[in-house]
Amino acid sequence: MFPEELPRRLIRMFAYVGETILDPFLGSGTTSLAARNLSRNSAGYEINSKFVPIIKKKLNVGAVSEAIGKCAPRNLKEWRDYYFRHVKPK
């Protein structure tokens, strides 16, 4: 885990409000948290299911963990489709 300030600075420099940040190595969800706090969308994936409780707690979400814990999409298209059906903020 790393400080939220690290992804926050990069997100502010390289993404506009409302854009989507892709985190292919989600880990504990710090980048997604920084993106949300800066009014950006985020999509990420993590192959280690042991991170699911940490991600849920950090982001205060429940729906995301269902996909992570039960059926991990096999490719980027499946992740994108899942994201736009279930996760994207309204």
LOLUM-9464 format. One record per residue (C-alpha): residue in one letter; x negated, y negated, z negated. Coordinates in Angstrom, 3 decimals. Layout:
% LOLUM-9464
[A; [X; Y; Z]] ...
% end
This chain:
% LOLUM-9464
[M; [0.000; 0.000; 0.000]] [F; [-1.118; -3.529; 0.701]] [P; [0.067; -7.023; -0.273]] [E; [3.127; -8.396; 1.531]] [E; [1.175; -11.556; 2.371]] [L; [-0.915; -9.685; 4.956]] [P; [1.944; -8.724; 7.335]] [R; [3.794; -11.952; 6.481]] [R; [1.023; -14.096; 7.971]] [L; [0.811; -11.996; 11.129]] [I; [4.575; -11.902; 11.595]] [R; [4.800; -15.689; 11.232]] [M; [2.035; -16.137; 13.825]] [F; [3.263; -13.664; 16.435]] [A; [7.068; -13.273; 16.183]] [Y; [9.982; -15.663; 16.335]] [V; [13.003; -15.593; 14.016]] [G; [15.399; -12.889; 15.200]] [E; [12.786; -10.838; 17.048]] [T; [12.056; -7.218; 16.147]] [I; [8.833; -6.020; 14.547]] [L; [7.783; -2.428; 15.295]] [D; [5.839; -0.621; 12.577]] [P; [4.770; 2.796; 13.878]] [F; [3.167; 3.679; 10.532]] [L; [5.888; 2.583; 8.089]] [G; [4.243; 3.892; 4.931]] [S; [5.869; 2.206; 1.949]] [G; [7.768; -0.350; 4.067]] [T; [5.772; -3.488; 3.248]] [T; [5.796; -4.756; 6.836]] [S; [9.565; -4.239; 7.127]] [L; [10.067; -6.096; 3.862]] [A; [7.975; -9.018; 5.083]] [A; [9.885; -9.061; 8.373]] [R; [13.236; -9.114; 6.594]] [N; [12.113; -11.908; 4.280]] [L; [11.114; -13.937; 7.360]] [S; [14.455; -13.343; 9.163]] [R; [13.011; -10.874; 11.653]] [N; [14.409; -7.446; 12.450]] [S; [12.190; -4.422; 12.012]] [A; [12.007; -0.848; 13.153]] [G; [9.516; 1.630; 11.821]] [Y; [8.919; 5.304; 11.466]] [E; [7.017; 7.494; 9.063]] [I; [6.376; 11.223; 9.415]] [N; [5.686; 11.759; 5.709]] [S; [9.067; 12.219; 4.011]] [K; [7.470; 11.579; 0.597]] [F; [7.605; 7.866; 1.415]] [V; [11.428; 7.853; 1.761]] [P; [12.190; 7.051; -1.910]] [I; [9.548; 4.305; -1.899]] [I; [10.947; 2.775; 1.295]] [K; [14.522; 2.956; -0.033]] [K; [13.548; 1.236; -3.259]] [K; [11.403; -1.446; -1.632]] [L; [13.967; -2.338; 1.049]] [N; [17.023; -1.606; -1.100]] [V; [18.673; 0.491; 1.633]] [G; [20.207; 3.946; 1.870]] [A; [21.253; 4.593; 5.472]] [V; [17.741; 4.543; 6.890]] [S; [16.588; 7.430; 4.725]] [E; [19.228; 9.764; 6.188]] [A; [17.539; 9.696; 9.580]] [I; [14.053; 9.871; 8.133]] [G; [14.786; 12.753; 5.803]] [K; [16.972; 14.951; 8.023]] [C; [16.244; 14.536; 11.702]] [A; [13.308; 12.490; 12.804]] [P; [13.771; 11.267; 16.376]] [R; [11.176; 12.746; 18.677]] [N; [10.286; 9.697; 20.745]] [L; [10.525; 5.923; 20.891]] [K; [13.772; 5.956; 22.904]] [E; [15.517; 8.047; 20.224]] [W; [14.220; 5.713; 17.498]] [R; [15.424; 2.668; 19.430]] [D; [18.857; 4.214; 20.003]] [Y; [19.179; 5.120; 16.320]] [Y; [18.065; 1.664; 15.257]] [F; [20.598; -0.185; 17.398]] [R; [23.437; 2.140; 16.318]] [H; [22.769; 2.298; 12.582]] [V; [20.144; -0.075; 11.245]] [K; [20.092; -3.384; 13.129]] [P; [21.289; -6.239; 10.918]] [K; [24.590; -7.793; 11.872]] 
% end
